[in-house]
Each structure stands twice: as C-alpha cells, then as structure tokens.
C-alpha cells in the first residue's frame, strides 16, 4: 500500500545523505518534497501541514545541523513524527471482566466486515479464546450464509436467527448464549449501506443499547482513500468507535487513510487486513512504529518473526538448520521451505520486511512469484529419489524434468547449478564464514536472492 510513498521518501533522504552539511534551505527543500509525497499518497491536508511543520521545526535545530550525520538525524525525526502521527503505540483489544467481551463490527457495505469477523475469530482462538460469531446483517441473506460458511470452515460457531429478527434482539440473544456456554468473545457482524444513512445509525445504536459492546470497530476499505476519514468521523460521532480496522491494504491504495484516520478522529487503528483469504497471516495487529519503519524502508523484523512463528514448527526448523550446516539440504527440504515461505504472505511483502532489502532495487527483479512457481514445477517433476539425491540428476533425467515441468533443459541445468551454489553458501553461513571465507564474513542479500531465481 505504501510502496509509492516509501520510494518517494527514500529518494528524498538519499539526496540529503549526499550532503556533508545540511543548511536550512536543504531541509526546507527536502520537506517540500516530503509534503508533495504525502499529498500524492492522499494524506489529509491538515495532517500533512502539521506533520511537515513539526519535522521542519526539529530538523533545522542545532542537533541536526551540527550532527556528524545530519541526514540520519532527519530520518530519525521523520520516523519519530510518523510514529506519533500513527498513534505512538499499539492499542490491544478490550477484554471485559467478567466476560464475555462483545465486539461490534460496523462500516459501509463492501468494506469486508463479514470476512473480518471470521479473521478476528481465528485470531482470538489462536490466543486460546472461545469466540462466537453473530450474523446480524438481516438485509443480506448472502452475508448470513457467508458467515456460516466461514464458521464451518474454521470450526467456529455462528449464531443466526435468519432475516426476520431484529438485529438488536439477535445480538442480545447471542450474548445470553455466550454467557450460558462460556464463550469469551461475541463478534457481531452488522449490516452496512452503500452510504451512511439515519436508519443504519439508529439500528447500530439499538445494538449498542442492547449489548453495550466493549469494542466498536469500524471496518474501512483502505482503497477509498480520504473518504475513509469522513466515514470514520461520522461513525465515531454516532456510536463512539473504540478502533478502526483497515482492510484491503494489499491493494492499490496510496496509504493516506491509514496516515490520516488517527490524527483526524483520535480513534486508534487496531488491525490491518489483507485479501479475502481467512488465515493467520491476513490479519495483523497495528503497531505504529512497525508501519513507520516499513514506510521508511527500514523493514519490519518483528512482524516477520511473528508471522514465521505461526507457520514454522520449531523442531522442524532445528532439523533444517542441522541439514544446512552439514550441507545435506536437498530439493525436498528446499521445496518445503519455499512452500512455508509462501504461507507468510506475498513474497515481495515479506522481502520488504527484511532491513536493507528495499535498497536493493526492484525486488521482483531479484526473485518473483513467477520464478518460484517455475522452480516448484521443476522440483515436482523430479522423482523422490532425485529430490533427495540431486547428484544423480544428469543427462536424460534432466531432459525428462524439463519436459514434465514445461521448461527448457537450460532452466533445469541452471536450477541444479544454483542449488549447488546455494548449498555451499548455506554451509558456509552455518559455519560462520561468508564472502571472502573469513570468520563472520557477510553474505550479500542480493547474491542470496539471485540464487533463488
């Protein structure tokens, strides 16, 4: 979502880093470019003015102009102000004592409320909670059917009364069921409209009066840009929101909504959601410092680790590490690693979380989904014996693999050569060696990425 903004900001900072000393004019010119970048990203005008003003005031102070690395000081100030703009710290979900905790999801039609309800339920279950989903959108039978289908898929119960009951009564009855059957959380999926209207707001207020939700989360489509801020402001004035969830952040949105909502409404962003798929990696808690780091091209190692913990088995990882050190890593191990990596999310998004990767140029030129699929096809065309013992893949075996995978013989030759190079590199890394053979030497990440192609 922030790719264009991130590229623009990094270009500004690269120009500053080329100057040994920063004058006030240098800083003001850089801030002018930052202002343009933020406006092009669809950030609220008032928010942009306040942000640029705060950064400029700090950046022309003595601490920066007399610093040994003034450009780095400017980046540090921008990072701090971005974090402040986004809310300073993570705001966790509320938990009612005694429970259950009621969560009401509100928003316009098409924002993704029903899918998000299922994602939240899965997120809570992974934290050893017992969620109950509630189908309170009585105007769209398809929404009820969708929630029931998702509940069945995830093995999470769904409470529904059809389309004839009042939403407030459905929510009240669902809460009674939750209390009787010891559910921790009640997630109420409410109706939406194509635009905000009085009937919708009255209905939402009736649900609030009936079950007093501890969480009143606005689900907003990041793709609608500044309209998201207006929608958030309107819902907040009527139902007193406790948080915002930005959906579809993997789309072509410019990111302005996420940078504006908190500063304009004062309502914290609690989650970021990607895609329609319901799994552990499509919903992540919102951490201002992590998003600021991503925007500035510094990576986001903590989020990457959290995603990896959802996918990787610790015992399996230890076995893999031993194989790497011994140099016995084979094509079956490689295939398994690739498949686990893809479970973390879109490949380019994962690479951006690694510090320094965004400075390597266009990541899709280093490794792409197309490359990964081609490699998978070639490995799937190998026999189990060939995967476990790549040394036997010669002559006619290579021709058969190429034919079976729809690739050329030279592609198979290249894969095997690069795999052997990667085996040696991994073994070298495992022993503490790197480029140049010295203890503790460095592996250029570009080299590693190229070898995966």
N, C-alpha and C positions, 0 to 999 in steps of 0.2 A: 504493500500500500504506500509506503514512504520512499519507494525507490528513486523517484524523480527528485524529491526534496533532498534526500540523502546525497545524491550525486551533486546537486547544486551547492549544498553546504560544503561538501568536501572540496569542491573546486575553489570556493572562496578561501577556505583555510589553507589550501596548497599555495595559493598566491601569497598569503600572509607569511607562510613558512619560508618563502624565498627571500624575505627581507630580514636583515640582521637586527635592525632597529625599527620599531613601529612609531610613526608620527600620528598625531591626532587625525590628520587628513586620511592616513591609511586606514585607521579604524573606522572613520565615518564612511569611507567608500565601501569597506567590507560590509558594514551594517546596512548600507543601502542595498547591496546585493542580497543580503540575508532577508531584508524586508520584501524584496521582489520575489524571492524564492518562497517565502511563507504565503504571500498573497496568491501566487500561482498554485500553491498547494490548497487553496480555498480556506485558509485560516481566517477567522473573523477579524475584520479591520481594526476594531478597538483592541483586540487581543494582540495583534501584530504591533500596533503603536506602543502599547505598554511593554511588550517583550523587548522590542528593539531599543526603546528608551532605557530600560533597566540595564541591558547588556552594554550599551554605549557608555552610560554613566560610569560603570565599573571598569570598562575596557580602556578608558582614557585616563585612568588614575595612575598614580605613581607605581603601584605594584606591577602593572603591565609594562609601562614604558621603560622602566628601569630593570626589568627582568632579563635574565640571561637567555630565556626562550620565550619571548613575548607572544609568538603565535600560539604556543601551547597554553599560555595563560588565557588567551582569548577563547580557545576551545573549551578550557575548563569553566570559564564564566558562562559560555553559551550552554554547556552541559548542565550546570547548576540551575540556570534560569529555565531550561526546558523541563527539568525535574519539578521545579516549583510550579510551572505552568500546568503540568500534568497532575499535580496534587501531592507531591513530596513523598508519599508513602502508600503502600498497599493497604486497602481497606477490606478486611475479610468479611465474609457473610456473617450476618447476625445469627445468634442461637438463643432461642427463648428458653428460659428456666422458670418453671418446668415446661417441657415441650408439649406438643410438637411445635416446631417453628413453621409458620405459614409464609410462603413466598408467592407473591402475585406478580405475574408477568404481564406487562401492558405494552402497547405500541400499535403502530399502524399496520394495516393488512399487508402481508408480503415481507415483513421485516424478519421473519424466521422465528416467531415465538414458539410454535409447536416443536420444531426441531430443537430449539434451545432448551425447552422444558426437559426433553429426553437427555440432552447433553448434561444438564445440571444434575439430573437424577443419577446418571452414571458417575459423574464427578463425586457426588456425595456418597454413593455406595462404595467407591474406592477408598473413602475415608471412614468406612465401617458404619455408615449411617443407613437408616431404613427409610427411603423416600416413597411417597405415594403421589402419583401423578393424577391430576384432576382435569377432566375435559369440560371446561365451562364456556367454550365457544359454541353456543347453541344455534348460531345462524349458519354455520357451515358444517353439514354432516361429514364432509370430507376431512375436516380438521379433527373431529372426534375419531373417525376411522384411522387417520394417520397416527394420532397419539396412541391409540390402542395397538396398532401395528408395531410402533416403535417400542411400546411397553412389552409386548410379547417377544420381540426380537432381543431385548435386553433382560428379559425376565424380571421386569419391574411392574408392580400392579398399577392399574389405571382405574380410577373411579369415574363413572359416567352415568348420566340419567337420561341420555337422549337429547332431543331438540325441543321438547315441550316444557321442560322445567325452567324455573328462573335461575340465572347464574348465581345469584346470592344464596339461594337455597341449596344449590349443588355444592357450593363451597362450604356452607355451614354443615351439611350432611357429611361431606368428605372429612371435615375436621373431627366430627364426632366419631367417625370410623377410625381415623388415625389414633385418637385417644384410646379407643377401645382395643385396638390391635397393636399398640406400641410402635407406631411409625414416628420417626424423628422429625421428618420434614414433609410438608404438604405443599406441592408445587402446582399452583392454579394457572392453567393456560386460559387466558381470557380472549374475548373477541376483539377484532381490530376493525378499522374502517379504512377506506381509501384516503380519507382525510378526517381530521378531528371534528367531531360534532357533539352537540349537547347530550343527545341520547346515550352516546358512548360514555361520556363523563359521568352521567347520572348512574348508569349501570355499574361503573367501576367504583363509584362512591358507595353504592349499596353493598358491594362485595367487601369493601373496607369496613363498613359498619358491621357486617355480619361476622367477619373472622379476624379483624384487626391484624393484617399481615405485618410481620416484623421486617420483611423485605418487600419493597415495592420497586421492582426492577423494570426500567424502560428498556425494551429491546429495540435497537435502532440500526437500520441498514447504513453502513458506512458509505455506501455508494451515493446517498442522496446529498452529501456534502453539507453546506451551510444550513440546508433545510432541517438537518438533524438537530441543530442548536435551537431553532424555533420550536420544533416538536418537543424537545426536552423541556424547554422553558414552559410551554403550555401544559404538558402533563404534570410538571412539578408544581405548578400553581394550583392544580386541582386535586391531585392525590398525594402530594408531598413525597416525591421519589426518595428512595434510600440509595439508589445506584443506577448506573447505566451499563448495558452490555452492548458492545459494538459488534455487529455481525458482518459477514462477507468482507472481512478485512483483507482477504487474499485476492479481491477483485481489482478493478482498475481505479478504485477510489484514490484521490490525491492526499488524503490523510487529514485535511483541515478540520473535519468534525471532531476527531479524537483530540486534536490540539486545542479546540475551542470550547468543547462542552463543559469541562470542569471550570474554566475561568469565567465563563458567561453565566452558568447556572449554579455553580457551587456544589453540584452533585457529582460524587466520585464515580469514575469508571471502575467497574469491578471485574469484568471479564472481557476478553477478546475472543471472537469465534470465527473460525474459518470453514467454508464449504458446507455442504449438506450432509456429509457423512458423519454418523454419530460414533465417535471413538475417543480414546483418551487424549489424543493429540490435536483435536479440533476445537478444544476449549481450554484457554489458559488464564489463570488469574492475572490481573493487571498490576504490573509493578512500574511506576513512573520512571525509576532510574534505569530499568532494563530497556524500556522503549526509547528513552533518550539516547542510550548507548547505541541502540540499533540505528536510530536516525543519523547519528554522527559517524556511523561506520566503524564503531568500536567493537562490534559483536555483542553476543549475549550468552556467555558461557553458562550461567546459572540456569536459564531456561532450557538450554540444550541438555544439560545434565538431568534436569527434571524429566524431560521427555525421554531420555535414554533409560532412566530408571523404570519408566513404565513399560519399556519394550524388552530390555536386556535381562537375561537371567544371570545372576551373579556367578553361580557355579560354572555355567556355560562360558561366561566371559573369562574366567580363570583358566579353563581348559584351552580356550582360544589363545590366550596370552602365552601359555607354555608352548603351543604349537608354533607361534610366531618366533619365539626366541630360538627354538630348535631348527627353524626353517622347514618344518614339516607341514606348513599351511598348504592345503590342496584346493582344488576347484570346488569341492563340496563346501568347504569352510568359506571360500570366497563368495559362493552363491548365497549361503546362509547370511553372511554379513551384509551383502547387498540388499537382501530382502528385509532384514531388520532395519537397515538404514532408511529404506523407503517407508517403513512404518512410522518413522519420526516425522514425516511430512514431506512436502515438495522439496526436492533436492537443493534447488537454488536458495530456498529459505533457510535450510539447515546450514549451508555453507556460509551464509551471511552472518550466522551466529558465532562463527569462529573468528576471533580477533585477527585482523590483518587481511582476511580474505577479500574484503570489499576493495582493498587497494590493489588487488592483482589484476584488475581489468574486468572485462565481461566474464562472469563466472560460467555462462553457458558455452563459452569457448574453451574452458578448461575441462568441464565434464557436464553432460546434459542427460535428460531423461531418455533421449533417443539413443545415446551411447550405451546407457545402462540396459535398455531393452535389447539392443543388438548383442551385447555381451551375454545377457541371460539366455538368449536364443541359442547362441553357440554352446554354452555350457549344458543347456538342456538337451542338445543334440549329441552330447558325449554319453558313453556308457558309464555305469557306476565305477567300473574298473579304471576307465580313463580319467574320471574326475579325481579318483583317489591316487592315481599314479600318472601325473601329466607327462612323465618322461617317455611313456610308451606311445604317445600321440605323434605318429610320424606317417609320412607318405600317404597311403590310401585312407588311413584313419582321418587325416586332416581333410582330404577331399570329401569324405562322407559327411563330416561335421559341417563343412561349408554348404554342401548341398541340402542337408537336413535343416539348417538354420536360415536358408535363403540369403547367405552371404557369399563373399568371394574367398578363394583359397588364401589370398594375401591377408584378408581380415583375420582368418584363423591363425596364420603364421604370426601376425602382429600381436594377437591376443596372447599367444603362448610365450612369445619373446618378452612382452611387457609383464606378464605374470611372473616369469622367472626373475626379471629385474626387480619387481616388487617384492618377491620372496627374499631376495638378497638385501633389499633396503630394510624390510621389516626385521630381518635377523640382525642387521647392523644396528637398527634403532633399539632392539631388545637388549643388545649387549652394551649399549651406551655410546656406540660410535655413530658418526654421521658423515657428512660430506668431508672428504679430506682424511677420513679414517681416524681422526683424533678422538679421544675420550670426551664425551659430552658435546661433540660437534653438532651442527644444526642441519636439519633436513629442510630444504626449501619446499614450502607447501605447494608451490606451482609444479614442482617436479612430481610430487606425490599425486596431485590431481591429474597431471598429464598421463601418468602411468595407469590410471583407472580408465582411461578412454578406450 
